[in-house]
Amino acid sequence: MKIYSCETHINRALDEFVAKEETFPNMEPVKNDIKLSTTCEYCEQVPMYVVTNVQSDTTSS
């Protein structure tokens, strides 16, 4: 599971992840090139974070 989230919706993304996956998520900043083609899962804002259960290649280095 991978959830892209803006600053406003990060708590909702974390809560949803824990409820569905029943485990603690990783929350990492999104790379700039991913921000150009992706929006927040809950609105049309630019995503600031990706919430996932594994190290993602969509996060900053």
N, C-alpha and C positions, 0 to 999 in steps of 0.2 A: 504494500500500500504506500502511496506517495501523495501527499497533499501539499499543494502550493498555496501560500497564504501571505496576505498583506499584513502590515503591522496591526491593523484594527482587528483582524479575525484570527490572530495566532492562538489565542486561548481556546476558541471554538475548534480550531484544527487539532490542537493537542487533545482536547476532550474527546472529540470524535475518534481520533486514532486509538486512544486508550480503550474506549468503549468497544470498538470493532475488533481490534487486534489483541486486547487483553495483555499488553506488554508496554514497557516504556519506550517512547519513540526517541529518535535523534532529531534535533532541530538545528538546521544549519542555514547559513546565508546562501541565497541563490546567486549563481554567476551572472554577470552582466549580460552575456550573450543569450542566456535562457530567459532573462527578464523581457527581452525584446519580442519573444514569440509566445509568451505564456501569461495568463492572468490568474489572479486569486481565484480559488475554487468557490468563493462565496460572493464575489463582486467583480467588477471590471478593473480593479486597481492592479498595479504592478506588484508581483509577488516579491516579498523580502526574504521569506524563509521557505524551506522545503522540510516537511515533517515526514520522516520515513523510519523504517526499522533497520535499514542497512546503510552503510557508507555509500553515498550517491555520487555519480560523476557530474551531477547538475549543481554541485555546491562549489563555493570558492576554494581556492587552494591556500 
